Amino acid sequence: MVSLTTTTGQGRSAPLPMVPAAAHEAAVARLAASYRAIPADATVRLAKKTSNLFRARARTDAPGLDVSGLGGVLSVDPVARTADVQGMCTYADLVDATLAHGLAPLVVPQLKTITLGGAVTGLGIESTSFRSGLPHESVLEMDILTGSGEIVTARPEGEHADLFHGFPNSYGTLGYATRLRISLEEVDAAVALRHLRFHDLESLVTAMGAVVDTGEHEGERVDYLDGVVFSATEAYLTLGRRSPLTGAPSDYTGMDVYYRSIQHDGARPRTDLLTTHDYLWRWDTDWFWCSRAFGVQRPGIRRLWPKRFRNSASYWKLIALDHRFDVADRLEARKGRPPRERVVQDIEVPLGRTAEFVEWFLREVPIEPIWLCPVRSSGSWPLYPLRPGETYVNVGFWSSVPRDPDDPGATNRLIEAKVTELDGHKSLYSDSYYDEGEFWQHYGGATYAALKARYDPRSRLLDLYSKAVRRT
């Protein structure tokens, strides 16, 4: 296999060294010791400053779990095409380690700071999900520190198979993964792209379904598939194919903005070529299109904004400051405008209801662009029960709208109701407003209760409803 560590843009020249087994064992021992040190009447949390969650949580000064030393790759087996990875390892470090062997995880979520453990317990998605499902579907086994303080190894079959299947979408309320063994796939040096324009959403959805079913478009193989909707009459599918690196690839870590490169008049598909590394992180530089909120897409500001700060990690820090000091709402008030309601969500609806949802959304919610990503699940995951073999489409929208003073979550509630009406599901990384009965209908209530009783009998960890909706 060919090493793919030579990259354009913001790639490293070499991956981080592997974590020795003894160092991993010591880190796990520290984690277990920190669990035992937390008072029995205190809620157990991670001692972690960063997060990719958009929902607020209650502040606490209580000590947390020590996850230091659990952020690396233990090994990559290029023959078996597997990797053993620590739970707090970011996908940025994981990708660097695997690309050195010409391999990549089956699904690589869009942002570099997302951790493997976080993507498995909290879900993730990307343009390979139409053929490889969600990140947890490539997990072969995992070591989990449970709410009872034990470390167990969960596999698809065997003693802890219930935890293996119930861990995805549990958001750390059943335990935390310390080690995961995942499947990898071969990748080429680059990804060749075709951006297809559609003037109506029904045509786009039909074409998307055909690609998912056949794995090709007009006789050409499709390895990666996602889309962007700018309006009801301007939407795109991006078809990616593994490719040798022929010629100079594009670089969207500089002045050019990736999502703007997709747009064209529709006369013929627009083509592009990215290194595999830069394709996997094509959304990170501008946090999809959310960097425009900070002015980073304006040429004058972009030239002055240091390149090393054009990434999701930096924007997260700005968001954290806004949450702490209400900067955005203060600015709105100075302009005589009401505060904003944050509408940052990813939802899935069946393929056949996608055009209906997007058309409704464009009429009712003043947010654009929106992201489309098809997904097929192949297994049974009770806390996020997508029907195996059925095509769903993830619709992602990340912005804000004027807040209703009488109902601060009015728009999010409206979206939740529509998603339920269309037989869909909503990810729990952001604000949720379900009442408790409805919540458990969507997120495996009876199964979750049994898992909680077995693996966290003293409720040391928050339950899923408290964490996702009550935000305690």
C-alpha positions as CSV (number, residue, x, y, z in Angstrom):
1,M,0.0,0.0,0.0
2,V,1.2,3.5,-0.8
3,S,1.7,6.1,2.0
4,L,-0.6,9.2,1.5
5,T,1.1,11.4,4.1
6,T,2.1,14.0,1.5
7,T,-0.7,16.4,1.4
8,T,-1.7,19.9,0.4
9,G,-3.4,22.4,2.6
10,Q,-3.1,21.9,6.3
11,G,-2.0,18.3,6.4
12,R,0.8,16.9,8.5
13,S,4.0,15.6,6.9
14,A,4.0,12.6,9.2
15,P,1.5,10.9,11.6
16,L,2.0,10.9,15.4
17,P,3.8,7.8,16.8
18,M,1.8,4.9,18.0
19,V,0.9,4.8,21.7
20,P,2.8,1.9,23.4
21,A,0.6,-0.7,25.1
22,A,2.1,0.1,28.5
23,A,1.3,3.8,28.2
24,H,-2.3,2.8,27.2
25,E,-2.6,0.5,30.2
26,A,-1.4,3.3,32.5
27,A,-3.8,5.8,31.0
28,V,-6.7,3.3,31.6
29,A,-5.6,2.8,35.2
30,R,-5.6,6.6,35.8
31,L,-9.1,6.8,34.3
32,A,-10.4,4.0,36.6
33,A,-8.7,5.6,39.6
34,S,-10.3,9.0,38.8
35,Y,-13.7,7.3,38.6
36,R,-13.2,5.8,42.1
37,A,-12.1,9.2,43.5
38,I,-15.4,10.9,42.5
39,P,-17.8,11.0,45.5
40,A,-20.6,8.5,45.3
41,D,-23.2,11.2,45.3
42,A,-21.6,13.2,42.5
43,T,-22.4,12.8,38.8
44,V,-19.5,11.4,36.8
45,R,-18.3,13.5,33.9
46,L,-15.3,13.7,31.7
47,A,-12.6,16.2,32.7
48,K,-12.5,17.6,29.2
49,K,-12.6,21.2,28.1
50,T,-13.5,20.8,24.5
51,S,-16.6,19.4,22.9
52,N,-18.4,19.0,19.6
53,L,-21.8,19.3,21.3
54,F,-24.0,22.3,20.7
55,R,-26.2,21.9,23.6
56,A,-25.4,23.7,26.8
57,R,-24.9,21.8,30.1
58,A,-24.9,22.8,33.7
59,R,-21.6,24.1,35.0
60,T,-19.9,22.1,37.7
61,D,-16.7,22.3,39.7
62,A,-16.8,18.6,40.6
63,P,-13.8,16.6,39.5
64,G,-14.1,14.6,36.3
65,L,-12.7,11.5,34.7
66,D,-9.1,11.7,33.8
67,V,-8.8,10.9,30.1
68,S,-5.2,12.1,29.7
69,G,-3.2,9.7,27.6
70,L,-6.2,8.3,25.8
71,G,-5.9,10.4,22.7
72,G,-3.8,8.3,20.3
73,V,-3.6,5.4,17.9
74,L,-2.4,2.1,19.4
75,S,-1.7,0.2,16.1
76,V,-2.7,0.0,12.5
77,D,-2.7,-3.5,10.8
78,P,-2.5,-2.9,7.0
79,V,-3.0,-6.6,6.2
80,A,-6.2,-7.0,8.3
81,R,-7.2,-3.4,7.5
82,T,-7.9,-2.6,11.1
83,A,-6.8,-0.1,13.7
84,D,-6.8,-0.1,17.5
85,V,-7.6,3.4,18.6
86,Q,-8.0,5.1,22.0
87,G,-11.4,6.6,22.7
88,M,-10.3,10.2,22.8
89,C,-8.3,10.1,19.6
90,T,-9.4,12.8,17.2
91,Y,-10.1,11.8,13.6
92,A,-7.4,14.2,12.5
93,D,-4.8,12.1,14.2
94,L,-6.5,8.8,13.2
95,V,-6.6,9.8,9.6
96,D,-2.9,10.8,9.6
97,A,-2.0,7.4,11.0
98,T,-4.1,5.4,8.6
99,L,-3.3,7.4,5.4
100,A,0.4,6.4,6.1
101,H,-0.7,2.9,5.0
102,G,-3.0,4.0,2.2
103,L,-6.0,3.3,4.4
104,A,-8.8,5.4,6.0
105,P,-11.7,4.7,8.4
106,L,-14.9,3.6,6.6
107,V,-16.6,6.8,7.7
108,V,-14.7,10.0,8.6
109,P,-16.9,12.7,10.2
110,Q,-16.4,16.2,8.8
111,L,-14.5,18.0,11.6
112,K,-11.0,17.2,12.7
113,T,-11.6,17.6,16.4
114,I,-14.4,14.9,16.6
115,T,-13.0,11.9,18.5
116,L,-13.6,8.3,17.5
117,G,-15.2,7.5,20.9
118,G,-17.4,10.6,20.5
119,A,-18.5,9.6,17.0
120,V,-19.4,6.1,18.2
121,T,-21.3,7.0,21.3
122,G,-22.8,10.2,19.7
123,L,-23.1,9.2,16.1
124,G,-21.4,10.7,13.0
125,I,-21.9,10.7,9.2
126,E,-20.2,11.6,6.0
127,S,-20.2,11.0,2.3
128,T,-19.3,7.3,2.6
129,S,-22.4,6.6,4.7
130,F,-24.5,5.6,1.8
131,R,-22.4,2.5,1.6
132,S,-20.8,2.2,5.0
133,G,-23.4,3.4,7.4
134,L,-22.4,5.4,10.5
135,P,-19.1,5.3,12.3
136,H,-20.2,2.7,14.9
137,E,-20.9,0.2,12.1
138,S,-17.2,-0.3,11.4
139,V,-16.4,-1.0,15.1
140,L,-15.3,-4.6,15.7
141,E,-14.9,-4.4,19.5
142,M,-14.5,-1.8,22.2
143,D,-13.3,-1.5,25.8
144,I,-15.8,0.6,27.8
145,L,-15.6,2.0,31.3
146,T,-19.2,1.5,32.4
147,G,-21.2,3.5,34.9
148,S,-20.5,0.8,37.5
149,G,-16.8,1.5,37.2
150,E,-16.0,-1.8,35.4
151,I,-14.1,-2.0,32.1
152,V,-15.6,-4.5,29.8
153,T,-14.9,-5.6,26.3
154,A,-18.0,-5.4,24.1
155,R,-18.3,-7.2,20.8
156,P,-21.2,-7.9,18.4
157,E,-21.8,-11.3,20.0
158,G,-21.1,-12.6,23.5
159,E,-21.5,-11.4,27.1
160,H,-21.7,-7.7,26.4
161,A,-23.3,-7.7,23.0
162,D,-26.2,-5.7,24.5
163,L,-23.8,-2.9,25.4
164,F,-22.1,-3.1,22.0
165,H,-25.4,-2.5,20.2
166,G,-26.8,-0.1,22.7
167,F,-23.7,2.1,23.0
168,P,-24.3,4.1,19.8
169,N,-26.3,7.3,20.6
170,S,-25.9,6.8,24.3
171,Y,-23.7,9.9,24.6
172,G,-21.6,8.7,27.5
173,T,-24.6,7.8,29.7
174,L,-23.8,4.1,29.7
175,G,-20.0,4.5,29.7
176,Y,-16.9,5.7,27.8
177,A,-14.9,3.9,25.3
178,T,-11.2,3.6,26.1
179,R,-10.2,1.5,23.1
180,L,-11.9,0.7,19.8
181,R,-10.9,-1.7,17.1
182,I,-12.3,-0.5,13.7
183,S,-12.3,-1.7,10.1
184,L,-10.4,0.4,7.5
185,E,-10.6,0.6,3.7
186,E,-8.1,1.3,1.0
187,V,-8.1,4.8,-0.5
188,D,-6.3,6.3,-3.4
189,A,-4.1,9.4,-3.4
190,A,-6.9,11.7,-4.5
191,V,-10.7,12.0,-4.9
192,A,-12.1,13.2,-8.3
193,L,-15.3,15.1,-7.9
194,R,-18.3,15.9,-10.1
195,H,-20.8,18.5,-8.9
196,L,-24.2,18.0,-10.6
197,R,-26.7,20.8,-10.5
198,F,-30.5,20.2,-10.1
199,H,-33.2,22.8,-10.6
200,D,-35.8,20.9,-8.5
201,L,-35.4,18.8,-5.3
202,E,-37.4,15.8,-6.6
203,S,-34.9,15.2,-9.4
204,L,-32.0,15.5,-7.0
205,V,-33.6,12.9,-4.6
206,T,-34.3,10.5,-7.5
207,A,-30.7,10.8,-8.7
208,M,-29.4,10.3,-5.2
209,G,-31.5,7.2,-4.7
210,A,-30.2,5.7,-8.0
211,V,-26.6,6.3,-6.9
212,V,-27.2,4.7,-3.5
213,D,-28.8,1.6,-5.2
214,T,-26.2,1.1,-7.9
215,G,-23.0,2.7,-6.6
216,E,-22.5,4.6,-9.9
217,H,-23.7,7.4,-12.1
218,E,-23.7,7.3,-15.9
219,G,-21.4,4.3,-15.8
220,E,-18.8,5.8,-13.4
221,R,-18.2,4.4,-10.0
222,V,-19.2,6.6,-7.0
223,D,-17.3,6.2,-3.8
224,Y,-18.4,9.4,-2.0
225,L,-21.8,11.1,-2.1
226,D,-23.3,14.2,-0.5
227,G,-25.2,17.3,-1.6
228,V,-25.8,21.0,-0.9
229,V,-29.1,22.9,-1.2
230,F,-28.8,26.6,-1.8
231,S,-32.5,27.1,-2.7
232,A,-35.5,25.1,-4.0
233,T,-34.2,25.7,-7.6
234,E,-30.4,25.4,-6.9
235,A,-29.2,22.2,-5.4
236,Y,-26.2,19.9,-6.1
237,L,-25.0,16.4,-5.7
238,T,-21.3,15.9,-5.4
239,L,-20.1,12.5,-6.6
240,G,-16.6,11.5,-5.6
241,R,-14.4,8.7,-7.0
242,R,-11.1,7.4,-5.7
243,S,-8.5,8.5,-8.1
244,P,-4.7,8.7,-8.7
245,L,-3.3,12.2,-8.1
246,T,-3.0,13.5,-11.7
247,G,-2.1,17.2,-12.0
248,A,-2.3,19.8,-9.3
249,P,-5.1,19.3,-6.8
250,S,-7.3,22.2,-5.6
251,D,-6.6,23.6,-2.1
252,Y,-9.5,25.1,-0.2
253,T,-7.5,26.0,2.9
254,G,-6.4,29.3,1.4
255,M,-8.5,32.0,-0.2
256,D,-10.9,29.7,-2.1
257,V,-14.0,28.4,-0.2
258,Y,-15.0,24.8,-0.9
259,Y,-18.8,25.1,-0.9
260,R,-18.7,28.0,-3.3
261,S,-16.7,25.9,-5.7
262,I,-19.7,23.6,-6.1
263,Q,-21.9,26.2,-7.7
264,H,-22.3,26.5,-11.4
265,D,-24.9,27.2,-14.1
266,G,-25.8,23.6,-14.7
267,A,-24.8,23.3,-18.4
268,R,-22.4,20.5,-17.5
269,P,-21.1,19.0,-14.3
270,R,-18.2,20.9,-12.7
271,T,-15.2,18.7,-11.9
272,D,-12.5,19.0,-9.3
273,L,-9.6,17.0,-7.8
274,L,-8.6,17.0,-4.1
275,T,-6.0,14.9,-2.3
276,T,-7.7,12.3,-0.2
277,H,-6.5,14.1,2.9
278,D,-7.9,17.4,1.8
279,Y,-11.2,15.8,0.6
280,L,-11.8,14.3,4.0
281,W,-11.3,17.7,5.6
282,R,-12.9,19.8,2.9
283,W,-15.6,21.0,5.3
284,D,-13.3,21.8,8.3
285,T,-11.6,24.9,7.0
286,D,-14.8,26.9,6.9
287,W,-16.9,24.7,9.2
288,F,-19.0,23.9,6.2
289,W,-20.2,27.5,5.5
290,C,-20.5,28.7,9.1
291,S,-17.2,30.6,9.0
292,R,-19.1,33.4,7.2
293,A,-20.7,34.3,10.6
294,F,-17.2,35.4,11.7
295,G,-16.5,37.2,8.4
296,V,-13.8,34.7,7.4
297,Q,-15.2,34.3,3.9
298,R,-14.7,38.0,3.1
299,P,-11.5,38.3,1.1
300,G,-10.1,41.2,3.2
301,I,-10.7,39.4,6.5
302,R,-9.6,36.1,5.1
303,R,-6.2,37.4,4.1
304,L,-5.7,38.7,7.6
305,W,-7.1,35.7,9.4
306,P,-4.1,33.4,10.1
307,K,-4.4,30.1,8.1
308,R,-3.7,28.1,11.2
309,F,-6.9,29.5,12.8
310,R,-9.1,28.7,9.8
311,N,-10.6,25.5,11.2
312,S,-13.4,24.2,13.3
313,A,-11.4,24.1,16.5
314,S,-10.9,27.9,16.3
315,Y,-14.5,28.6,15.5
316,W,-15.5,26.4,18.5
317,K,-13.6,28.7,20.8
318,L,-15.4,31.7,19.4
319,I,-18.7,30.0,19.9
320,A,-17.8,29.2,23.5
321,L,-17.0,32.8,24.2
322,D,-20.3,33.8,22.6
323,H,-22.2,31.4,24.8
324,R,-20.4,32.7,27.9
325,F,-20.8,36.4,27.3
326,D,-23.9,36.5,25.0
327,V,-22.0,38.4,22.4
328,A,-24.3,37.8,19.5
329,D,-27.5,38.7,21.5
330,R,-25.8,41.9,22.8
331,L,-25.0,42.9,19.2
332,E,-28.6,42.1,18.1
333,A,-29.9,44.2,20.9
334,R,-27.8,47.2,19.9
335,K,-29.4,47.0,16.5
336,G,-32.9,46.9,18.0
337,R,-33.4,43.3,17.1
338,P,-34.6,40.3,19.3
339,P,-32.2,37.6,20.5
340,R,-31.6,34.7,18.2
341,E,-32.7,31.1,18.5
342,R,-29.9,28.6,17.7
343,V,-31.1,26.1,15.0
344,V,-28.2,23.7,14.8
345,Q,-29.4,20.3,13.9
346,D,-28.9,17.1,11.8
347,I,-31.9,15.0,11.1
348,E,-32.6,11.9,9.0
349,V,-35.8,11.3,7.0
350,P,-36.5,8.4,4.6
351,L,-35.3,9.1,1.1
352,G,-38.9,9.3,-0.2
353,R,-39.7,12.0,2.2
354,T,-36.6,14.1,1.7
355,A,-37.9,16.5,-0.9
356,E,-41.0,17.1,1.1
357,F,-39.0,17.9,4.2
358,V,-36.5,20.2,2.4
359,E,-39.2,22.1,0.6
360,W,-41.1,22.6,3.9
361,F,-37.9,23.7,5.6
362,L,-37.0,26.2,2.9
363,R,-40.5,27.7,3.3
364,E,-40.6,27.8,7.1
365,V,-37.1,28.3,8.3
366,P,-34.9,31.1,6.9
367,I,-31.6,29.2,6.8
368,E,-29.4,28.2,3.8
369,P,-27.5,26.4,2.6
370,I,-28.3,23.0,4.0
371,W,-26.4,19.8,3.7
372,L,-27.6,16.4,2.4
373,C,-26.0,13.1,3.1
374,P,-27.6,9.7,2.3
375,V,-27.1,6.8,4.8
376,R,-27.9,3.2,4.9
377,S,-27.6,1.3,8.1
378,S,-26.9,-2.4,8.0
379,G,-27.4,-3.4,11.6
380,S,-29.7,-3.1,14.7
381,W,-28.9,-0.1,16.9
382,P,-31.8,0.3,19.3
383,L,-31.0,3.8,20.6
384,Y,-31.1,5.2,17.0
385,P,-33.3,2.7,15.2
386,L,-32.9,3.3,11.5
387,R,-34.5,0.5,9.5
388,P,-31.7,-1.7,8.2
389,G,-31.3,-1.5,4.4
390,E,-33.5,1.5,4.0
391,T,-32.0,4.7,2.6
392,Y,-32.3,7.8,4.8
393,V,-31.0,11.3,4.1
394,N,-29.3,13.3,6.7
395,V,-30.3,17.0,6.4
396,G,-27.9,19.4,8.2
397,F,-28.6,23.0,9.0
398,W,-26.6,25.2,11.3
399,S,-27.5,28.8,12.0
400,S,-30.0,30.8,14.0
401,V,-33.4,32.6,13.5
402,P,-35.1,35.4,15.4
403,R,-36.3,34.1,18.8
404,D,-39.9,34.0,19.8
405,P,-40.0,35.8,23.2
406,D,-42.9,33.5,24.3
407,D,-41.2,30.3,23.2
408,P,-37.4,30.4,23.0
409,G,-37.3,27.0,21.2
410,A,-40.2,27.5,18.8
411,T,-38.4,26.8,15.6
412,N,-36.6,23.7,17.0
413,R,-39.9,22.3,18.3
414,L,-41.5,22.9,14.8
415,I,-38.7,21.0,13.2
416,E,-38.9,18.1,15.7
417,A,-42.6,17.8,15.0
418,K,-42.1,17.7,11.2
419,V,-39.3,15.1,11.5
420,T,-41.6,12.9,13.6
421,E,-44.4,13.4,11.1
422,L,-42.1,12.2,8.3
423,D,-41.0,9.1,10.2
424,G,-37.5,10.5,10.8
425,H,-35.0,10.9,13.6
426,K,-32.9,13.7,15.0
427,S,-29.4,13.6,16.3
428,L,-28.9,14.6,20.0
429,Y,-25.7,16.7,19.8
430,S,-27.7,19.9,19.9
431,D,-30.8,21.4,21.6
432,S,-33.8,19.0,22.0
433,Y,-37.3,19.8,23.3
434,Y,-39.1,16.5,23.3
435,D,-41.3,15.6,26.3
436,E,-40.0,12.6,28.1
437,G,-42.6,10.1,26.8
438,E,-42.0,11.0,23.2
439,F,-38.3,11.1,23.7
440,W,-38.1,7.5,24.8
441,Q,-40.4,6.4,22.0
442,H,-37.7,7.6,19.6
443,Y,-34.6,6.6,21.4
444,G,-35.1,3.0,22.6
445,G,-36.7,3.5,26.0
446,A,-37.2,0.0,27.2
447,T,-33.9,-1.2,25.8
448,Y,-32.1,1.8,27.3
449,A,-33.6,1.2,30.7
450,A,-32.4,-2.4,30.7
451,L,-28.9,-1.3,29.7
452,K,-28.9,1.4,32.4
453,A,-29.9,-1.1,35.0
454,R,-27.1,-3.5,34.0
455,Y,-24.2,-1.2,33.4
456,D,-25.0,1.8,35.6
457,P,-27.2,0.5,38.4
458,R,-26.4,3.3,40.8
459,S,-27.0,6.0,38.1
460,R,-23.5,7.5,38.4
461,L,-23.9,8.8,34.9
462,L,-26.7,11.0,33.7
463,D,-29.5,9.3,31.9
464,L,-29.9,10.1,28.2
465,Y,-33.0,12.3,28.6
466,S,-31.4,14.4,31.3
467,K,-28.3,14.9,29.2
468,A,-29.9,15.5,25.8
469,V,-33.0,17.5,26.8
470,R,-32.8,18.8,30.3
471,R,-29.1,19.6,29.7
472,T,-28.2,18.9,33.3
